């Protein structure tokens, strides 16, 4: 059957159907658009229809194709990790600005709840791409910036390691809950600038039930107590004494409805902190910077 006859048969949005077919025949969507007359064999049609049916049951497209684009990069994804969202890209932009301001200083970058590894990988990969350093000296960036990525899920870490290898960036992956893998280390006693990023679970069970599109994603990466701030409370408590004598910047992602409560929490644990709020693509509060 020709592509131009196959695509319109589905109840799915045309773009998604094209992406699924492109995945099945191992071509780009651009190829699909440029070759509507190409014939698809019976095995490919069967696989295509299977994936279409799964998508119609609200299984995320990224889980069906096995990848998701984030900050211009392609990331492997699977059912063990949260799918990267465009709103999280704001963290990358703000951290890159922070690194630029501290370019003559040693930096320790710590990503907590790393999932796919998309945050630290995007930061280091972009720094390499933007620098004018010769190819044979690109590792100089990784000498100036020590990057740690932590997750409580071993399966998530395994995928994050694959993504780091795919994008050729050096990251130290650690297994554990929040900062526990490094609480006894000397990281917070060094003179380096510490930049912490955290896109922790921040939804309530009610919010998850109201949103069919996320119900196939791991609850471990979504659910965070009655108000969605369970893990940020734990993180702030861990950081309270660690950051007292340290130059740091902390970037976290929240649900817009949590703005007032998160500000109160920050002031509780970091009374002298300066808080900056960045809005997402829909002009809603999404990223909080704490210094």
C-alpha positions, 0 to 999 in steps of 0.5 A: 500500500502507498503511504498516501493511502495508508496515512489518512486511514487512521483517526490519529493526527496526521503528524503523529501518524507520519512519525509512527510510520517513519519510525516503522520504516526507519526513515525520517518524517521528511522522507514520508512527506517527500515520497507519498507514492512509496509502497509499504509492505504487509509486515510494516503495515501490521506494525504500523497499525499496532502502534497506531492502536496503542497511541489511540489508547493514550500511550505516549508517542515517545514510548512508541518510537523510543525517542524524544527531541529535547533542546535540539537533541534526540534522547532515548526514552522508555517506560522507566523515565518521564518524557522530556517536556519543552518547558524544562528547556528553560532550565537549560537556557538559564543554567547556560547563562549562569555558567557564562557568568562564572566562566572563569570558575570551576563549576560542579553541576548536579542534576537531581532526579535525572531521568533520561539525563536530558538536563545535564547532557543538554547543558554540556553538549551545548557548551561544546557546540557553542565553544570555539575550542578545537575538537581535540581539546573539547574535553577542557569543558568537562575538566572545568565542569564536574557533572553529577547526575542522580536518580533513585531508579537504576533503570532510569540511570541505565538509560541516562548512561546510554544517552550520555554515550550517544551524545559523547558527554562525560557525566558521573551517574549516581544511584540514590535518593536526592542528595544521599549519594553525595552527602558525605562527599567533600563536594560542598566544601570545595571552592567551586561554584555549585549549580543544582538542577532538579525536575523532581516529581511535583504532581498530586494523585488528583492531577495525575488522574485528571490528565490521561496523557501522563497516566502511562508514565512512571508514577515514581517520576510524577507523584509527590504527596498531597501538595506535590512538594514532598521531594522539594521539602526533602531536598531543601532540608538536605541542602539547608546546611550544605549550601551555607558556606557555598556559592550556589544556584539552584534551579527547580521546576514546579507546577504553576499552582505551587508558586506561593507555597514553594516561595514559603518553603524556600524562605523557610529553609533559605531565609536569605535566598533570592528567588527568581521565577521564570515562566513557561511557553504559556506564560505560567510560572514554571522554573524557580531560581534560588541563589 
